[in-house]
Amino acid sequence: MEENVGATKLNCTGECMFVVNKKVSRANSFNFVCDYVLIGDDKGPIDGARINANEQLYAVLFYEKRYFISLIVKKPTPYAISLVFRNRADYDDVLALLEMTANETRFSRQDFKISSYANRIIDKLRDGVELAIMDAVDKSNVTVCPECGVEVQPGALYCMECGAEL
């Protein structure tokens, strides 16, 4: 990772696939300059991959088990940029730099349905509808109250709905 005043360049150590408008290419560098994210390949910046993170970016969806990041771009027209990393280190570095750069953007942890969720968000944005971006819930950790059946926080001693002891 190279850092200059207000700029950070990250060269991927592994392979990163970049998908925009169903066109796949390889990305190997990520430049973070002020509010801008610039994704590049061996030839330079990739078409459609220069984004003002705090003006154009609507949401960042990520799925850590598959090293997958989806950037939902709202302006000038809604579209998604998907990044799939070969290794965890590149994924972690890019996600951390995105979080620092896009400090006004909603970040949401997702599950394996990340692409279909991103496409539904884009369809709604194209229709002029803004959505609340929700995190995926891991149902394996959910506890259910034996009295009323309401989902409760793991480790809770009492149900917040009916007061039953768990």
trRosetta pair geometry for C-beta under 8 A, 3 or more apart (Angstrom, degrees):
i j d omega theta_ij theta_ji phi_ij phi_ji
1 8 6.3 -6 -178 -172 103 100
1 9 7.1 165 -158 83 54 49
1 10 5.0 -13 -110 -103 87 75
1 11 7.8 -162 -84 22 42 68
1 93 6.8 -152 -73 -160 127 133
2 8 7.1 158 84 -157 52 50
2 9 4.5 -3 57 55 102 99
2 10 8.0 -160 27 -70 66 34
2 11 7.9 47 -3 -11 100 98
3 7 7.1 157 -157 90 49 57
3 8 5.1 -13 -105 -105 77 78
3 9 7.9 -163 -74 23 35 65
4 7 4.3 1 61 61 99 105
4 8 7.7 -163 29 -72 64 36
4 9 7.9 36 1 -7 99 98
6 33 6.5 54 132 -158 88 64
6 34 5.5 8 176 -65 114 73
7 31 6.9 -14 -167 -172 100 91
7 32 6.8 158 -155 87 50 57
7 33 4.4 -1 -109 -105 94 80
7 34 7.7 -24 -76 -21 71 61
8 31 7.4 163 86 -155 49 46
8 32 4.5 -2 56 56 95 106
8 33 7.9 -165 28 -68 54 49
8 97 6.1 -141 92 -133 140 127
9 29 6.4 -10 -172 -170 95 108
9 30 7.3 158 -156 83 49 48
9 31 5.0 -13 -105 -104 80 76
9 32 7.7 -167 -75 24 36 67
10 29 6.8 156 83 -156 52 57
10 30 4.5 -9 58 59 103 97
10 31 7.8 -166 23 -74 67 33
10 32 7.6 36 -5 -5 102 103
10 90 7.7 137 153 -143 120 75
10 93 5.5 163 -147 138 145 126
10 94 6.5 -166 91 -81 155 72
10 97 6.4 -141 -24 -19 140 160
11 28 6.4 11 -158 152 74 83
11 29 5.2 -23 -104 -101 64 84
12 15 7.2 87 135 -117 137 8
12 16 4.9 -133 -104 -11 164 118
12 27 7.0 98 -14 112 142 75
12 28 4.9 -116 39 -149 108 55
12 29 7.0 -123 -2 -69 82 36
12 30 7.6 81 -47 -8 89 96
12 85 7.4 -153 -138 -132 125 98
12 90 4.7 38 -136 -127 87 138
13 87 6.7 -47 80 54 98 142
13 89 6.4 -1 39 86 129 127
13 90 6.1 -153 34 -61 78 105
14 85 6.6 86 83 -179 115 83
14 86 3.8 -132 148 73 123 113
14 87 3.9 126 -3 3 154 110
14 89 7.6 119 0 55 113 96
14 90 5.5 -127 42 -10 94 137
15 26 6.5 -66 -156 -141 89 111
15 85 7.7 153 93 -159 52 46
15 86 4.1 73 53 -27 80 136
16 26 6.8 111 73 -166 59 66
16 27 4.6 -55 98 70 112 90
16 28 6.6 163 38 -86 103 42
16 83 6.0 -9 -177 -167 110 93
16 84 6.9 158 -159 78 58 45
16 85 5.0 -18 -107 -104 87 67
16 86 6.8 -110 -66 -1 48 83
16 90 6.1 -133 -66 144 115 145
16 94 8.0 102 -119 -39 150 155
17 24 6.1 -17 -172 -161 106 102
17 25 7.7 151 -157 82 60 30
17 26 6.4 -50 -105 -104 51 57
17 27 7.3 87 178 16 7 87
17 82 7.8 -9 109 112 89 93
17 83 7.3 155 79 -154 54 42
17 84 4.5 -7 54 56 103 100
18 24 7.2 140 77 -157 51 50
18 25 5.2 -26 65 70 102 78
18 26 6.8 105 14 -163 94 8
18 27 3.9 88 -42 -31 125 113
18 39 6.2 151 -119 147 144 139
18 41 7.5 -123 24 -64 140 105
18 46 6.0 -21 120 -168 157 178
18 49 6.9 -10 -174 -89 141 145
18 81 7.0 -20 -164 -172 87 94
18 82 7.4 149 -159 81 38 58
18 83 6.0 -6 -104 -103 66 71
19 22 7.0 2 -174 -118 101 20
19 23 7.0 158 -151 74 57 41
19 24 5.1 -18 -98 -97 84 71
19 81 7.3 152 78 -162 53 46
19 82 4.1 -8 57 57 105 107
19 83 7.9 -159 23 -66 74 32
19 84 7.6 34 -5 -4 110 104
20 23 6.0 -24 71 56 64 92
20 46 7.6 138 14 137 133 121
20 47 7.9 -153 77 94 138 73
20 48 4.8 178 136 104 157 139
20 49 6.8 -145 -31 -65 152 89
20 79 6.6 60 -163 145 90 125
20 80 7.3 -164 -123 95 64 50
20 81 5.0 -15 -87 -108 102 74
20 82 7.5 -178 -67 21 52 69
21 48 7.0 -135 0 -110 115 176
21 79 6.2 -26 -62 -155 85 134
25 41 5.9 -75 149 -64 119 148
25 46 6.1 173 77 -129 142 127
26 41 5.6 102 86 -127 71 114
26 42 7.8 27 86 -12 110 94
27 30 7.3 53 157 -63 121 82
27 39 5.1 -32 -138 176 135 107
27 40 6.8 110 -149 75 80 28
27 41 5.8 -91 -110 -77 41 77
27 46 6.4 -65 -97 -26 95 145
27 49 7.6 -172 -106 -152 126 164
27 83 6.7 -51 42 -125 145 99
28 40 7.0 -55 59 99 67 73
28 41 5.9 81 15 -135 90 48
28 42 6.6 42 29 -55 135 66
29 39 7.4 154 87 -159 57 45
29 40 4.4 -15 65 63 104 103
29 41 7.6 -167 24 -75 87 15
30 37 6.9 -23 -167 -164 92 90
30 38 7.5 146 -161 77 44 52
30 39 5.7 -12 -106 -106 71 69
30 40 7.7 -169 -74 23 29 76
30 94 5.5 123 -12 -115 172 99
30 97 6.8 134 123 81 130 148
31 36 7.7 -4 110 112 92 96
31 37 7.3 146 80 -161 57 41
31 38 4.1 -14 61 61 108 103
31 39 7.8 -155 24 -69 74 27
31 40 6.9 40 -8 -6 106 115
32 36 7.3 165 -153 88 40 56
32 37 5.9 -9 -103 -105 71 68
32 38 7.9 -163 -68 24 29 74
32 97 5.0 -142 -40 172 155 118
32 98 8.0 -138 -98 -76 128 43
32 100 7.5 61 170 82 155 107
32 101 5.0 -123 -154 -72 117 139
33 36 4.9 -12 66 62 85 105
33 38 6.9 12 12 0 107 116
35 52 5.2 29 121 -160 111 78
35 53 5.3 -144 180 41 71 87
35 54 4.9 -74 -149 17 124 105
35 55 7.1 65 146 -3 141 94
35 101 6.6 132 -142 -177 37 87
35 102 8.0 90 -158 -90 73 54
36 50 6.6 -7 -167 -171 112 80
36 51 6.8 152 -151 80 62 43
36 52 5.7 -40 -92 -99 71 56
36 53 6.9 -177 -105 -10 16 87
36 101 7.8 -83 61 -169 21 130
37 49 7.8 -82 117 169 87 74
37 50 7.6 175 86 -147 53 37
37 51 5.0 -10 56 60 96 95
37 53 5.4 83 -16 -62 106 105
37 57 7.9 55 18 -58 128 135
37 71 7.9 -146 84 -119 152 158
37 98 6.9 21 -96 -107 144 80
37 101 6.1 121 -65 118 97 157
37 102 7.5 -23 -34 -48 128 106
38 45 5.5 -60 -175 -114 104 112
38 49 6.8 92 -160 122 44 85
38 50 5.1 8 -110 -110 82 79
38 51 7.9 -176 -74 24 44 62
39 45 7.2 93 74 -149 44 68
39 46 5.3 -33 101 32 91 116
39 49 3.8 -80 52 167 102 133
39 50 7.9 -142 24 -66 67 46
39 81 7.4 159 12 179 154 144
39 83 7.7 -137 -124 -89 148 121
40 43 7.9 -146 -174 69 91 53
40 44 5.6 -80 -145 165 117 27
40 45 4.9 -64 -94 -92 92 38
40 46 6.0 179 -116 -18 32 79
40 49 7.4 -178 -62 98 42 133
41 44 7.3 -3 58 48 65 29
41 46 5.6 79 -12 -70 98 99
45 49 6.3 -167 -178 74 82 98
45 50 6.0 15 -171 -58 138 106
46 49 4.0 38 75 17 96 138
48 79 7.3 -55 -169 96 127 148
48 81 7.2 174 130 -88 102 110
49 81 6.4 115 -109 -127 83 144
51 56 5.1 -132 -160 79 84 131
51 57 5.8 78 160 -59 128 97
51 71 6.9 -151 -5 157 174 145
51 73 6.0 -117 -118 -108 126 117
51 81 7.7 -121 -40 0 142 148
52 55 4.2 1 108 43 124 106
52 56 4.9 106 57 1 78 104
52 57 7.5 -142 96 -10 49 87
53 56 7.3 -43 -85 52 12 83
53 57 4.8 -10 -154 6 49 138
53 98 7.2 -178 -130 -153 137 69
53 101 4.8 103 18 132 168 99
53 102 3.6 -117 172 -85 119 86
53 104 8.0 133 126 44 83 86
53 105 6.3 -89 170 -24 86 137
54 57 7.0 -13 -61 40 18 102
54 102 6.2 179 -67 -135 65 58
54 103 7.0 -10 -89 49 114 68
54 104 4.6 72 -138 35 95 122
54 105 6.9 -125 -103 -38 53 93
55 75 6.7 -59 138 50 81 140
56 73 5.4 -4 152 -154 101 89
56 74 6.2 -174 -174 50 49 74
56 75 4.6 -113 -122 58 74 92
56 76 7.9 -35 -125 -29 108 48
57 60 6.9 7 176 -52 124 89
57 71 6.2 -64 -130 -169 105 100
57 72 7.2 99 -165 75 64 59
57 73 6.2 -49 -102 -106 52 60
57 74 7.2 84 172 7 7 91
57 102 5.3 -52 81 -130 153 132
57 105 4.8 -22 112 -102 115 141
58 72 4.4 -65 65 109 105 103
58 73 6.8 135 3 -148 93 8
58 74 3.9 107 -56 -46 111 110
58 78 7.4 0 -12 -121 147 98
58 105 7.3 98 117 -140 12 98
58 106 7.7 -23 148 37 55 100
58 121 7.4 172 109 155 136 124
58 125 6.6 -78 -86 -97 170 146
59 72 4.4 18 53 40 83 125
59 105 6.4 165 -110 180 29 94
59 106 4.7 -29 -117 73 88 97
59 107 7.5 159 -167 -89 70 26
59 108 6.3 -3 -177 7 118 114
59 121 6.8 -76 40 179 136 160
59 133 4.7 153 -120 -88 146 156
60 69 6.6 -16 -172 -167 96 98
60 70 7.3 156 -160 80 48 52
60 71 5.8 -14 -108 -107 77 64
60 72 7.4 -144 -72 18 31 80
60 95 8.0 147 154 -136 136 77
60 98 5.8 135 -123 151 162 137
60 102 6.5 121 -29 85 131 153
60 105 5.8 71 -10 132 100 126
60 106 7.3 -177 29 93 68 50
60 107 4.8 -18 70 -110 104 73
60 108 7.2 160 84 23 53 68
61 69 7.3 151 83 -160 53 47
61 70 4.3 -8 60 58 103 103
61 72 7.0 64 -9 -26 100 105
61 108 5.3 -27 -109 72 68 96
61 110 4.8 27 -176 -22 104 137
61 114 5.3 162 135 -154 126 101
61 117 6.5 159 -131 95 162 120
61 118 5.8 -133 30 -74 146 99
61 133 7.6 -138 -77 -164 91 123
62 68 6.8 160 -154 90 52 60
62 69 4.9 -10 -105 -107 88 73
62 70 7.4 -166 -74 23 43 67
62 95 5.9 63 -118 -117 157 125
62 107 6.9 -5 6 -169 114 94
62 108 7.4 155 23 80 70 46
62 109 6.2 -42 73 -111 83 51
62 110 6.5 152 68 21 29 91
62 114 7.7 0 -159 -127 6 143
63 66 5.1 9 111 41 112 99
63 67 7.9 -39 90 20 72 12
63 68 4.4 3 53 58 102 107
63 69 8.0 -158 25 -70 64 38
63 109 7.5 108 -96 -168 46 62
63 110 4.9 -61 -70 78 92 87
63 111 6.4 83 -121 -158 115 10
63 112 6.7 114 -157 -84 152 37
63 114 4.8 -113 -31 -44 128 143
64 67 7.0 27 -156 -78 39 45
64 91 7.3 132 -133 142 64 137
64 109 7.3 -26 -9 -139 102 101
65 112 7.7 -50 72 -69 124 84
66 84 7.2 -42 144 -139 97 95
66 112 7.0 95 -20 -109 139 76
67 84 6.6 90 99 -166 85 55
67 85 3.9 -95 152 62 123 96
67 86 7.4 -84 92 31 154 8
67 87 7.2 137 -115 94 166 13
67 88 6.1 -126 -87 -95 121 50
67 90 7.6 61 -170 75 130 89
67 91 3.9 -113 -146 -74 95 149
68 82 7.1 -20 -165 -167 92 94
68 83 7.2 153 -157 84 45 58
68 84 5.3 -8 -106 -105 78 75
68 85 7.7 -151 -71 18 35 76
68 114 5.7 150 116 63 132 158
69 82 7.5 155 85 -157 50 47
69 83 4.5 -7 60 58 96 107
69 85 7.8 42 2 -17 99 105
69 91 7.1 168 -29 -147 109 83
69 94 6.6 -129 1 111 160 121
69 95 6.2 -163 -88 -83 133 90
69 98 7.3 161 -164 -11 147 164
70 80 5.5 -13 -172 -169 101 116
70 81 7.1 157 -158 79 51 48
70 82 5.1 -15 -105 -103 81 73
70 83 7.5 -168 -76 23 36 70
70 110 7.8 -6 27 22 118 153
70 114 5.6 170 -7 159 133 109
70 115 6.9 173 -85 -94 145 51
70 118 4.4 -94 157 -82 150 147
71 80 6.7 147 75 -160 52 59
71 81 4.3 -5 54 56 107 101
71 82 7.9 -155 22 -71 70 29
71 83 7.4 48 -12 -8 99 106
71 98 7.9 -135 -92 -137 109 138
72 78 7.2 -9 -178 -156 85 95
72 80 5.7 -26 -101 -103 58 81
72 118 5.9 -158 -79 -147 99 87
72 121 5.5 -41 -125 109 149 136
72 122 6.5 -148 -142 -69 98 83
72 125 7.6 154 173 -26 114 152
73 78 6.6 161 90 -143 62 44
73 79 5.3 -9 59 61 108 72
73 80 7.1 178 16 -93 81 26
73 81 6.5 59 -22 -11 114 100
74 78 5.6 -12 -130 -94 42 82
74 125 5.8 -128 -127 -159 82 142
77 126 7.3 37 -172 -106 88 89
78 121 7.9 -147 -171 122 135 75
78 122 4.6 165 143 -149 118 76
78 125 3.8 124 -79 97 154 128
78 126 5.2 -116 43 -57 125 77
79 122 6.4 54 -111 -136 23 133
80 115 8.0 140 123 -142 159 64
80 118 4.6 77 -113 158 151 125
80 119 6.9 -78 -7 -74 145 57
80 122 5.7 -92 -35 -56 98 137
82 115 6.8 7 -99 -104 142 94
82 118 7.4 156 -78 73 99 170
83 94 6.9 -109 132 130 156 158
85 88 7.6 130 111 -83 127 19
85 90 4.7 -172 -151 89 131 111
85 91 4.1 -159 49 -64 152 90
85 94 7.3 -178 -67 22 137 135
86 90 7.2 44 50 36 70 138
87 90 5.4 89 70 12 85 100
87 91 7.1 -153 101 -4 44 95
88 91 5.5 -62 -149 41 35 115
88 92 5.9 34 157 -21 72 108
89 92 5.9 -55 -145 37 27 110
89 93 6.3 26 157 -18 63 109
90 93 5.8 -57 -146 38 29 110
90 94 6.2 23 160 -14 66 109
91 94 6.3 -62 -147 39 24 104
91 95 6.2 20 159 -15 63 113
92 95 5.9 -60 -144 40 26 109
92 96 6.2 26 159 -19 64 110
93 96 5.9 -58 -147 37 26 110
93 97 6.4 20 158 -13 64 109
94 97 5.9 -58 -146 41 30 107
94 98 6.2 35 153 -22 65 106
95 98 5.6 -52 -147 35 30 114
95 99 6.4 33 154 -21 63 104
96 99 5.7 -53 -151 33 31 113
96 100 6.7 27 152 -15 63 105
97 100 5.7 -53 -148 38 36 111
97 101 6.1 26 156 -13 68 112
98 101 5.9 -63 -140 44 29 104
98 102 5.5 -11 176 18 71 115
98 107 7.8 126 116 -98 110 120
99 102 6.9 -58 -112 56 18 83
99 103 7.5 62 166 -89 50 62
99 107 6.3 -6 -102 -58 91 155
100 103 7.0 -16 -176 -61 26 97
102 105 3.8 -20 159 20 112 131
102 107 7.9 125 95 -60 116 98
106 133 4.6 139 121 49 143 138
108 133 4.8 -129 -43 149 146 111
108 134 6.7 84 -147 93 137 21
108 135 5.1 -152 -158 -86 83 63
108 136 7.8 106 158 -10 95 71
109 135 5.0 32 52 -147 82 104
109 136 6.1 -101 112 36 75 88
110 113 7.0 -119 172 68 108 67
110 114 4.2 110 112 -95 144 93
110 117 6.2 -156 -138 48 136 153
110 135 7.4 -131 -72 -151 48 52
110 136 4.9 96 -145 -19 39 122
111 114 7.0 -169 75 -46 35 80
111 136 4.2 179 -20 -174 92 164
111 138 7.9 146 -82 -85 116 69
113 116 5.1 -52 -177 46 85 110
113 117 5.6 90 122 -28 90 102
113 136 7.7 143 47 -101 99 132
114 117 5.7 -61 -146 39 29 112
114 118 6.2 31 157 -21 66 107
115 118 5.7 -53 -148 35 30 112
115 119 6.4 29 155 -17 64 106
116 119 5.7 -52 -147 37 34 112
116 120 6.5 37 153 -21 65 103
117 120 5.8 -53 -149 34 32 111
117 121 6.6 34 152 -19 64 104
118 121 5.8 -55 -152 34 32 112
118 122 6.5 32 152 -19 65 106
119 122 5.6 -52 -146 36 34 113
119 123 6.4 38 154 -22 65 103
120 123 5.7 -50 -148 34 32 113
120 124 6.6 31 153 -17 64 105
121 124 5.9 -59 -153 37 31 110
121 125 6.3 32 151 -20 66 107
121 131 6.0 -116 -125 39 82 137
121 133 7.3 25 -112 -101 138 93
122 125 5.6 -53 -146 36 33 112
122 126 6.4 35 154 -21 65 104
123 126 5.8 -54 -151 34 30 112
123 127 6.6 21 151 -12 62 108
124 127 5.6 -62 -152 42 34 108
124 129 4.3 -78 -178 78 90 106
124 130 7.5 138 132 -94 110 13
124 131 5.5 53 105 -36 157 116
125 128 7.6 58 -176 -67 32 14
125 129 7.1 -101 -76 64 27 58
125 130 7.0 50 -103 -95 74 57
137 142 7.2 45 158 -60 115 123
138 141 5.2 47 101 13 104 106
138 142 7.7 178 100 -28 57 87
139 142 5.1 -42 -152 10 53 123
141 154 5.0 -61 171 -48 92 142
142 151 5.0 -36 -170 -148 116 115
142 154 7.3 -106 -107 -57 20 91
143 151 7.1 120 72 -160 45 61
143 152 5.1 -47 85 68 98 87
143 153 7.3 -3 38 94 110 22
143 154 5.4 132 -15 -98 111 56
143 156 6.9 -163 68 35 138 98
143 166 6.8 61 147 -165 137 141
144 149 5.9 -9 -180 -152 112 47
144 150 7.2 159 -152 78 67 26
144 151 5.9 -44 -97 -97 68 53
144 152 7.1 136 -119 13 17 85
145 148 5.0 7 97 48 132 79
145 149 6.2 -63 68 -7 84 12
145 150 5.0 17 18 50 123 75
145 151 7.9 -128 -5 -70 82 8
145 152 5.5 89 -52 -24 89 123
145 159 4.0 47 -109 -101 136 135
145 161 6.6 -129 -1 46 162 116
145 162 6.5 139 158 34 155 112
145 164 5.7 115 -168 58 111 123
145 166 6.6 -88 -115 -94 68 100
146 164 6.9 -130 59 133 77 147
146 166 7.5 143 5 -126 94 63
147 159 6.5 -130 46 7 114 158
147 162 5.2 -130 102 89 128 149
147 164 3.8 162 1 -51 143 161
148 159 6.4 143 32 161 114 158
148 161 5.4 -128 83 102 152 127
148 162 4.3 151 -27 -21 136 138
148 164 6.9 175 -4 1 93 129
150 159 6.3 111 62 -163 113 116
150 160 7.8 -107 113 60 140 76
150 161 4.2 91 22 -3 163 154
150 162 7.3 156 15 -6 125 97
152 156 4.7 -104 157 48 115 144
152 159 5.5 -105 -77 -117 140 67
152 160 6.6 151 -123 9 97 89
152 161 7.8 -119 -78 3 99 100
152 166 6.5 -133 82 -83 157 149
153 156 4.5 104 66 -43 87 114
156 159 7.3 97 122 -86 132 35
156 160 7.3 -74 -164 -30 151 92
156 166 5.9 72 96 21 82 153
157 165 6.9 -32 160 -146 73 72
157 166 6.1 -174 -177 42 23 98
158 163 5.8 -14 178 -157 118 46
158 164 6.8 162 -156 80 70 34
158 165 5.9 -43 -102 -103 76 46
158 166 6.3 -166 -95 -5 19 93
159 162 5.0 9 98 48 132 77
159 163 6.1 -48 69 6 84 10
159 164 4.6 25 15 46 123 81
159 166 6.3 125 -47 -57 76 102
